[in-house]
Amino acid sequence: MTAAVDLAARIRAAADRAVADVDVARLPGFLNAIDEVALLAMAWALRGGGLFRDGSAHTEAEIAAATGTADRHRWILRRWLDVLSRHGLLHGDGTRFTRTRAVGRRELREAARALTAAGDGLGYPAAMVDFLQRAFAQLPALLRDEVSVQALLFADGEADTADGAYRENTVNRYVNAAAAEAARWAAERRPAGAPVRVLEIGAGVGGTTTDLLGALVDVPVDYVFTDVSPYFLDLGRERFGERPGTRFALLDANAAPLGEGVVEPGTRDLVVAANVLHNAHSVDACLRGVRELLAPGGLLLCVDTCRELPQILASMQFLMSPRKGGLGPGAHDFRAGTDRVFLSRPEWEDALRGAGLTPLASAPGPEHPLDAVSVTLFAARREGREGAG
Ligand SMILES: C[S@@+](CC[C@H](N)C(=O)[O-])C[C@H]1O[C@@H](n2cnc3c(N)ncnc32)[C@H](O)[C@@H]1O
């Protein structure tokens, strides 16, 4: 069996075991239902300022002015106009948009409320449904930049909602279990007694860290937990600081050279990046940086969403709007000028190859029910002699 076949079979089997308690075939339908409500919420949020009355047509600039959309969120408004047109809630002629039907507050509230029961038994955390319901109801204020997604995410001052988003929900349990199995696979390739050297980028609330450190419980580690935000480093220290071999450092995925002063080039057996690399100004430059940090034979474990989901567009995407003078995701790569954030699966595979990494395995596979959700783990290797360094 080749290394790639072995790794793919192992990570997919481990991921399936992790979600065996859930009827995963039902999950894509539920996530689609959330997307439908997200679309209603966007359509509802665009009714402000007397827009679309009596069949009137408006340009994007007029809609931005009437809704008070903050300049930094204009790209989100453009994405909304595009997806609402594609889903039939608006009609666009390329310049002006008309409404195909009005969405009222009551319709939105009822549709959002129905989600609470629909998620039962699917391992979708209630805190996450609450968060989305709050975000949908606050879309007009989010557009105007009067409310922040951070305030909605950490509404109770705790990380419970973010935990729900990145750690406890079925899709993430699946990909995190796959990543953990890949870490075990990598550990087996280290000389006995040598630490597994890990750099985690954008570790956040540590959804993936928990599973990885769990998988590496019997081996020594040099685990560098990093994030661009000091808040998450404090949280990481609190959650993982007692494990021997853990370190915590600030690291920006856009820095060049990547990881300077944090880890030595050519030393990492694993670089882990879950739900973060799409934020890079250039995924190509960032992936080249990752390659330089990997030891020969080392693996990048990258988890990302491979399509634009309306529910993200109406919630988390507000986190990605740059501050004045800053750059947004993709500003320096093929996404520049497109307002796109997420790469498709073939685009990730091309970007990995372009950076000198070999895509070895991914999960879920194309035949899996969770493939429709499109959150994917990619394991890609820096070629060279394993165990060097
Ligand atoms: C969507 S969260 C994912 C958190 C975690 N990896 C998980 O999946 O549980 C994205 C994380 O990436 C971090 N982040 C955003 N931009 C970054 C950048 N340019 N460099 C490093 N981290 C970044 C954020 O602070 C946040 O913690």
The ligand as a MOL file (V3000), in Angstrom:
LIG
                    3D

  0  0  0     0  0            999 V3000
M  V30 BEGIN CTAB
M  V30 COUNTS 27 29 0 0 0
M  V30 BEGIN ATOM
M  V30 1 C -12.2040 30.5400 12.1680 0
M  V30 2 S -11.1170 30.5500 13.5040 0 CHG=1
M  V30 3 C -10.5120 28.8990 13.5740 0
M  V30 4 C -9.9420 28.5030 14.9050 0
M  V30 5 C -9.3540 27.0870 15.0350 0
M  V30 6 N -8.2870 26.8310 14.1040 0
M  V30 7 C -10.3780 25.9970 14.8780 0
M  V30 8 O -10.6520 25.5560 13.7560 0
M  V30 9 O -10.8960 25.5990 15.9320 0 CHG=-1
M  V30 10 C -9.7990 31.4030 12.7330 0
M  V30 11 C -8.6400 31.6890 13.6480 0
M  V30 12 O -7.5830 32.1890 12.8390 0
M  V30 13 C -7.0370 33.3290 13.4400 0
M  V30 14 N -6.5050 34.1710 12.3570 0
M  V30 15 C -7.1720 34.9980 11.5270 0
M  V30 16 N -6.3220 35.5910 10.6820 0
M  V30 17 C -5.0870 35.1110 10.9600 0
M  V30 18 C -3.7950 35.3530 10.4490 0
M  V30 19 N -3.6040 36.2240 9.4610 0
M  V30 20 N -2.7620 34.6780 10.9890 0
M  V30 21 C -2.9410 33.8080 11.9950 0
M  V30 22 N -4.1360 33.5490 12.5550 0
M  V30 23 C -5.2020 34.1960 12.0400 0
M  V30 24 C -8.1660 33.9630 14.2180 0
M  V30 25 O -7.6910 34.7640 15.2790 0
M  V30 26 C -8.9220 32.7410 14.7090 0
M  V30 27 O -8.4520 32.2690 15.9250 0
M  V30 END ATOM
M  V30 BEGIN BOND
M  V30 1 1 1 2
M  V30 2 1 2 3
M  V30 3 1 2 10
M  V30 4 1 3 4
M  V30 5 1 4 5
M  V30 6 1 5 6
M  V30 7 1 5 7
M  V30 8 2 7 8
M  V30 9 1 7 9
M  V30 10 1 10 11
M  V30 11 1 11 12
M  V30 12 1 11 26
M  V30 13 1 12 13
M  V30 14 1 13 14
M  V30 15 1 13 24
M  V30 16 1 14 15
M  V30 17 1 14 23
M  V30 18 2 15 16
M  V30 19 1 16 17
M  V30 20 1 17 18
M  V30 21 2 17 23
M  V30 22 1 18 19
M  V30 23 2 18 20
M  V30 24 1 20 21
M  V30 25 2 21 22
M  V30 26 1 22 23
M  V30 27 1 24 25
M  V30 28 1 24 26
M  V30 29 1 26 27
M  V30 END BOND
M  V30 END CTAB
M  END
